[in-house]
């Protein structure tokens, strides 16, 4: 664009905007251009140095004095020193240096003790906040065997053989005259390993017990094994809507290895044998 001349600042800003230039800085002040405070870096003027003539020169040799000037200088020094002979002045100066004691450093002033800080103002006691404790999560493993008249609801020991416990449960029902025995599904609780899940609540467990063991045609007699705990008994009562006629505290796993507990159970259930 040789020979192209911009007339004023308005034209310059127009062409810069058309070229897409939003920020620029001129090398020198332009006629009619407003000052740019964004580019004012506050550069101060360079300090004026002291002329070399005013700076004292150290180690400069003094010019030699003439005889009259030397005598006048000696006379002035003698008048300042009390017009004493040179030998006396030297002796006095030496004696004065020997007689003057070494000045002791000034004693340090005692530090003023800092005033004790005032005790912090006691904050008003805040009201105790009631923390809602999480609902306890029950841990059970249940299953049941049903006959025509009796249902045997048992706590299953997961560390023992399930086949052994099932065989013992069926023999118990056969001993009281039940022949057609069917097993219900196994309920293991909690449902999720994460205990913070809301589906592990007690109300959820009660609804699962009701759907698994109540059925459409409830039996006449309910026997529970290993559910003697008060909490477990309450869950069974809420889920089935009834209280068991016989509640035996021993589990199937403990009955399998303890003949005395078997005899106690037989004395409790033999009244259910038909014809007695």
N, C-alpha and C positions, 0 to 999 in steps of 0.2 A: 504494500500500500504506500508506494513512494509518492510523495507530493500531496498526501492527504493531511489536511490540517484541521484540528478540532478547534472550533471557535471559542467555546466557553465550557464551564464545568457541567452544565446540564447535558450538553451533547456528549461529553466524556462519560458521564454516568449512564447515559442511554446505550452507548455502544458497548460499554463494559457489561451491562446487564444482558444485552443481546448476545454477547460472546460467552455468557455463563460464568463470568468472573464476579464473585460475590465479595471477595476480600483482596485488596491490593494496597500497596504502600508506595507512594511516590518517592523518587530519589531526592527531590527538592520541592520546596513549597511551590504550589501552582497558583497562578492568579485567579482570584475568585473562589478558591476552594476553602471549605470550612476546616477548622483545625481538627485533627484526629486525636482525641484523648486516649484511645485504645493503644496508640503507639507512642505515647508520651512516657518514656522510661525514667524520667526525672534525673537526667544526667547533669550533675552539678559542674560548675566551672572548675577548672584545675586550680588548686591552691597556688597562691603566689609565694614563691620561695624567697627567703631572705637573700639579699644580694651578697655576693661573695665578699664584698668589702667589709660588711658588718659582722661576718662570722669571725670570732676570735681564733687566731692561729696559735696552736699549742706547739711549744718547743722551738719557737722562733728565737734566734739569737739577738740579744739587745746590742745596740750600737755602742762602741766604746765612748766613755765620757772623757771630756778634757780635764785638765788639772784643776781648774777653778770649779767646774761642776762637781768633781769628785769631792773636793773639800767641803763644798756646800752640803752635799748629801750626807757626809760624815757628821757635820755640825748638826744637821736636823735629827739624825739618829741619836746623837748624844743628848740633845735637849729632851727628846722623848724619854730617854732612860735616866734622867735626873742628873745629867752632866757628870756621871761618875767615870773614872778612868776605865780603860778597857779591861785591865787585869781584875779590877774589883767587880766589874760587871759580870765577868765570866765566873768568878767565885760565887757571887750572889746567886747567879742563875743555877749553878751546880748545887749549892746548898738548899735552895728552894725546892729543887727537884727531889733531893734526898729527904727533906723534911715533910713534904706533902704526903700524907698517907693515901693508900689506895681507897678510893671511895667504894663503899659497900653498895651493892644494888639495893634499890628501894624495896622495902618490905611490901609484899603483896597484901592488898587489902582483903580482909575476910569476905568470902562469898556470902552473899545474902541467901538465906535459905528460901527455897521456893515455897510459896504458900500452898498449903494443902488444897488439893482439888476438892471441890464440893461434891458430895455424893450425888450420883445421878438420881433424878427425880423418879420415884417409883411409878411405874406404869399401872394404870387401872387394870385390875384382874379381869380378863375376858371370861365370858360365860362359857362353860364347858360345852363343847360341840358333841352331840350324840352321833357316834359313828355306827352306821348300820352294818352289822356283821353279816357276812355271807351265810346263806342257808347251808347247813351241813349236808354232805353228799353221802348217801348210804351205799354200802358195798355188800351185795348179796348175789347168790347164785341159786335159783329156785327151779324146781320142776315138780310135776305132780303125776300120779297114776290114778286113773279113775276106773271104778267098777260100776255095777248097777246100783249099789246102795251107798258105797263108801268112796271118798276121795282121800288119798294119802299125799299131802303136800309136804315136801322135804327140802331141807337145805342141803345142797350138794357140795362136798369137799372137792375142790378142783385139783388138790394134790394127791388124791387117791384115785383108784381105778373106778371109772364110771360104770363099767360092766358089772363089777362086783356090787356096787351100790344099787344098780337097777335090779339085779337078780334077787338081792335081799328085799327090796321093796315089793316085788311081785310075790315073793314067798309070804310076806306079812299079809297081803291081801288074800292070798289063797287060804291062809290059816283061818280066816274068818268067813270063808265061803264064797269069795269073789272069784269067778272063773274068767269072764271076759274082761280083761284089764287092758286099757289103752293108756299110752303115755302122752302127756301134754308137752308143749314146747318148752325149751329151757330159757329162762330169763336171767341174763347176766347184767348186773348194774354196778357202776354207772354206764350209761349208754356210750359216752364219749370219754376218752382219756383226759381231755382238757376239762378240769373240774369247774372252770369259769363259764362253761356253756350253760345257758339257761335251761336246756332240755334235760339236765341232770337233776332237776328239782324233785322234791318228795311227791308233789302232786302228779308229776309225770310218771313216777314209779307206781303210784297207786292206780293210775289209769291203765298202765301196762299189765299189772297184776289182774285187774278186773277183766281185761280182754283176753288174757291167756288162760285163766283158771275158772272164771265164773261160768261161762257157757250159757247156752239157752235152757238146758235142763239140769239145774243144780241137783247134786246128790243129797241124800238124807243126812249123812254123817260126814263130818270133816275131822281128819286126824292130821296133826302137824308134828313133824320131827325136826329137832334142831332149831326151832324158832321160839325158844322160850324167852328171848330177850324182850323187854317191854316195848322197845321201839319197833322191833320186827312184828310183834303181836299186834301193835296198833296199825301198822301198814296192812297186814293181812285182814284185819277187821274192816278197815276203810275200803280196801280193794274188793273184797268178797261180800261186804255188807253183812257179815255174820261172825260169831265167835266160835272157834273150834270146840267140838264136844270133848276131844281128847288132845291135850297139848303135851308132848313129851320132849324134854329138853335135849336128849341125846340125839346125835346125828346118825345117819346110816353108816358112815365110816367108823364111828366109835362103837356102834352096835356089832359090827362085824368082828371086832376083836375083844368084845367084853360079854361073856355069856350071862353074867349077873344082870346087866342092863337088858338083855333080851328077855329074861324071866320077868323083870319089872314091867316091860312093855306088854308081855303076854297077859299078865294079871290085869292090865288096864283095858285091853281090847277084847278079851275073851267073852265079854258080855254081848259083843256084836255077832257072835256065832249064831246062825239061824237055829231055832228050836231050843235055845237055852232060856 
